[in-house]
Amino acid sequence: MSMRPAFTVLAILGLLTGLATAAPGVHAQAPAKPAKPKVTFCTGQKDGKYEELGKTMRTYVRSAELEIVNTEGTLDNLERLAAGTCQVAVVQPDGLTVFKRQSGKSLDAEFISKAHPEYVHLYCNKESGVDRITDLRGKKDALVILGAQGSGPWIFWNNLVAEDKTYEPVPTVVADTMKRAAATVESDPKACMVVISGLKSKSTLFLNDNYGDTLTLAKADDRDLKNVKNWAGKPLFTFAPIPEGTYPNIKPNGRRDIATVSMEAVVIADKTLSAEIKDELTGATKNALKVMFRP
């Protein structure tokens, strides 16, 4: 009889030990969290402003995993969006005009948010005599270097020619990189190049730091550009100056501000995305821009 209490205590201790040992197994069998849906975001060239926007936005999207894809730029993004190989894209608004005019394809996408403003920079060799973009009209002996087909500069020039046929005779070539385009303009006294970017981008600051002796900024405010419309039928371009001092090494032929045009890049998305994801993308764009353009 005296052994019964001891046996009971040992049995209870053994039972508790077994439960403690089994506990980790119970936790290990808990159901895994469902994977987030993957959303493909077509941006632009590596290290460009579009890629920076996409990567910064990614930190603010919680309900989906943003996969950032580098592309050739606006037209490439629109082609991929139309084909369904990307679901979100950042584009120049004038690209929508060219895309519809050239492809005839419909685009089942909707506006998400404005992105950053982009300015037309027209760099010319100081010996070219080009002080304003209209000086290029009809000049068969000039040369204008654009980015790859479908890039911002290429789209801009095509819209300009569509509005004013006097630019059609001007020879154009495409350059794979901005550095190669700049080297061509530096070596050819009759050459100019078009760069579309935000103020003080990596590209324009590189030109300012390395080509101040040979390049000048020309006006790019042809009034025919006021006739170019966006997807909503409203004027695409805003006439605005590049402020004095933005690029101190590239003097605009004695002027202070450089008259040009600007437009706001936009983020668009496939309409089939959920309302939750599209709302998050809108908020993520605005938060990303605050970080990117923080004073």
C-alpha positions in Angstrom: 0.0 0.0 0.0 2.8 2.4 0.7 4.1 2.2 -2.9 0.8 3.3 -4.6 1.3 7.1 -4.1 4.9 6.9 -5.5 3.6 5.0 -8.6 0.9 7.6 -9.2 3.4 10.5 -9.0 5.7 8.7 -11.4 2.9 8.0 -13.8 1.8 11.6 -13.8 5.4 12.8 -14.4 5.7 10.4 -17.3 2.5 11.6 -18.8 3.6 15.3 -18.6 6.9 14.5 -20.1 5.2 12.7 -23.1 3.0 15.7 -23.7 6.0 18.1 -23.6 7.8 15.9 -26.1 4.8 15.8 -28.4 4.2 19.6 -28.3 6.8 20.5 -31.0 5.3 18.0 -33.4 1.9 19.7 -33.0 3.3 23.1 -33.9 5.3 21.7 -36.9 2.0 20.5 -38.4 0.4 24.0 -38.5 -0.7 24.9 -42.0 1.7 27.1 -44.0 0.6 30.6 -44.9 -0.6 30.9 -48.5 1.9 32.2 -51.0 1.4 35.8 -52.2 0.4 36.2 -55.8 3.2 37.3 -58.1 2.8 40.5 -60.1 5.2 41.2 -62.9 6.2 44.9 -63.1 7.8 46.0 -66.3 10.1 49.0 -65.7 12.9 50.1 -68.0 16.7 49.8 -68.5 18.9 48.7 -65.6 19.8 51.5 -63.2 17.2 53.8 -64.7 14.5 55.8 -63.0 11.8 53.4 -64.0 13.7 50.5 -62.3 14.3 52.6 -59.2 10.6 53.4 -59.0 9.6 49.7 -59.2 12.1 48.6 -56.6 11.1 51.3 -54.2 7.4 50.6 -54.7 8.0 46.9 -53.9 8.7 47.7 -50.3 5.2 49.2 -49.9 3.2 46.4 -51.5 2.0 43.8 -48.9 -0.6 41.6 -50.6 1.5 40.6 -53.6 5.1 39.9 -54.6 6.3 42.4 -57.2 8.7 40.9 -59.7 10.8 43.7 -61.3 11.6 43.2 -65.0 14.0 45.3 -67.0 12.9 46.2 -70.5 13.7 48.5 -73.4 11.3 51.1 -72.2 7.8 52.4 -72.9 6.8 50.6 -76.1 8.3 47.3 -74.9 6.3 47.7 -71.7 3.1 48.3 -73.6 3.7 45.3 -75.9 4.3 43.1 -72.9 1.2 44.5 -71.1 -0.9 43.8 -74.2 0.5 40.3 -74.5 -0.1 39.6 -70.8 3.5 38.9 -69.9 3.5 41.8 -67.5 0.7 43.1 -65.3 2.0 46.5 -64.3 4.2 49.0 -66.2 5.6 52.5 -66.0 5.4 54.3 -69.3 5.8 57.7 -70.9 2.3 58.8 -71.8 3.3 59.7 -75.3 4.1 56.0 -75.8 0.4 55.2 -75.7 -0.2 57.4 -78.6 2.5 55.8 -80.7 1.5 52.3 -79.6 -2.0 52.7 -80.7 -1.0 54.4 -84.0 1.5 51.7 -85.0 0.1 48.5 -83.6 -3.6 49.0 -83.7 -3.8 46.8 -80.6 -6.2 47.4 -77.8 -4.9 47.7 -74.2 -7.1 46.4 -71.4 -5.3 48.5 -68.7 -6.1 51.2 -66.3 -4.4 54.2 -64.8 -2.8 53.6 -61.4 -0.9 56.8 -60.6 1.2 59.6 -62.0 4.9 59.0 -61.6 7.7 61.5 -61.9 7.9 64.4 -64.5 10.2 63.9 -67.4 11.8 66.6 -69.5 13.0 66.6 -73.1 16.7 67.4 -73.2 18.1 68.3 -76.6 21.9 68.2 -76.5 23.8 69.4 -79.5 27.4 69.8 -80.5 28.4 73.4 -79.8 29.5 73.8 -83.5 26.1 72.6 -84.8 24.5 76.0 -84.8 21.3 74.5 -83.4 20.0 76.8 -80.7 16.4 75.5 -80.9 14.8 72.3 -82.1 13.1 74.2 -85.0 16.6 74.8 -86.4 16.6 71.2 -87.4 13.6 71.4 -89.7 14.5 70.1 -93.1 18.2 69.8 -92.4 19.3 66.8 -94.4 22.9 67.3 -93.3 22.1 67.2 -89.6 22.1 64.0 -87.5 19.8 63.3 -84.5 20.7 60.4 -82.2 17.8 58.6 -80.5 17.6 55.8 -78.0 16.7 52.3 -79.1 13.4 51.8 -81.0 10.6 52.1 -78.5 12.6 54.2 -76.0 11.5 57.6 -74.8 13.6 59.7 -77.2 12.5 57.5 -80.2 8.9 57.9 -79.2 9.2 61.7 -78.8 10.8 62.1 -82.2 8.1 60.0 -83.9 5.4 62.1 -82.3 7.2 65.3 -83.4 7.5 64.1 -87.0 3.8 63.0 -87.0 2.8 66.6 -86.1 5.4 68.4 -88.3 6.6 66.7 -91.5 9.4 69.2 -91.9 11.4 67.1 -89.5 11.0 64.0 -91.7 14.1 64.7 -93.8 16.4 64.9 -90.8 18.6 61.7 -90.6 18.3 59.8 -87.3 20.1 56.9 -85.9 19.6 54.9 -82.7 22.3 54.3 -80.0 22.3 51.3 -77.7 23.5 53.5 -74.7 23.4 57.1 -73.7 27.3 57.1 -73.5 27.6 56.0 -77.1 25.2 58.6 -78.2 27.1 61.3 -76.4 30.4 60.1 -77.9 28.8 60.4 -81.4 27.5 64.0 -80.8 30.9 65.0 -79.4 32.7 63.8 -82.5 30.2 65.1 -85.1 29.8 68.9 -85.3 26.4 68.6 -86.9 24.9 66.1 -84.4 22.3 66.4 -81.6 20.9 63.8 -79.3 17.5 63.5 -77.4 17.4 62.5 -73.8 14.1 62.1 -71.9 14.5 62.0 -68.2 13.8 63.7 -64.9 16.0 66.7 -64.0 19.4 65.7 -62.6 19.0 62.1 -63.5 22.1 59.8 -63.6 22.2 60.3 -67.3 22.0 64.0 -67.5 24.4 64.5 -64.6 26.9 62.3 -66.3 26.6 64.5 -69.4 27.0 67.6 -67.3 30.1 66.2 -65.6 31.8 64.9 -68.7 30.7 66.8 -71.8 30.5 70.5 -70.7 33.2 71.5 -73.2 31.5 70.1 -76.3 27.8 70.0 -75.8 25.1 72.6 -75.3 21.4 72.4 -74.4 19.1 73.7 -77.1 15.5 74.7 -76.7 13.0 71.9 -77.3 9.7 73.9 -77.2 8.4 73.5 -80.8 4.8 74.8 -80.6 3.6 72.0 -82.8 4.0 69.7 -79.8 0.9 71.3 -78.2 -1.2 69.3 -80.7 0.0 65.9 -79.4 -2.7 64.4 -77.3 -2.6 61.7 -74.6 -4.8 58.7 -74.3 -7.6 60.9 -72.9 -7.5 63.4 -75.8 -5.8 66.1 -73.7 -2.5 67.9 -74.5 0.3 65.6 -73.7 3.2 68.1 -73.2 3.5 70.9 -70.8 5.8 73.8 -71.8 8.3 74.3 -69.0 11.9 75.4 -68.5 14.9 73.5 -67.3 15.9 76.0 -64.5 19.1 77.9 -64.6 21.8 76.1 -62.6 20.4 72.6 -63.2 23.4 71.7 -65.3 26.1 74.3 -64.6 28.7 72.8 -66.9 26.6 72.7 -70.0 25.8 76.3 -70.8 22.7 76.9 -72.9 24.4 79.3 -75.3 24.3 82.2 -72.9 20.7 81.7 -71.7 19.6 81.2 -68.2 16.6 78.8 -68.3 16.2 76.3 -71.2 12.8 76.3 -72.7 11.5 72.7 -73.3 8.5 70.5 -72.7 7.8 68.0 -70.0 5.3 65.2 -69.4 4.5 62.9 -66.4 5.3 59.2 -66.6 2.4 57.1 -65.5 1.9 53.7 -63.9 -0.7 51.5 -65.5 -2.0 48.0 -64.7 -4.0 45.2 -66.1 -7.6 45.6 -65.2 -7.8 41.9 -64.1 -5.7 42.6 -61.0 -7.6 42.6 -57.8 -8.9 45.9 -56.4 -6.8 45.3 -53.3 -3.5 45.0 -55.3 -4.4 48.0 -57.5 -5.1 50.2 -54.4 -1.8 49.1 -52.9 0.0 50.0 -56.1 -1.5 53.5 -56.1 -0.3 54.1 -52.5 3.1 52.5 -53.2 3.7 54.8 -56.1 3.0 57.9 -54.1 5.2 56.6 -51.2 8.0 55.7 -53.5 8.1 59.1 -55.1 8.3 60.8 -51.7 11.4 58.7 -51.0 13.0 59.1 -54.5 12.6 62.9 -54.6 13.1 63.7 -50.9 15.0 67.0 -50.7 
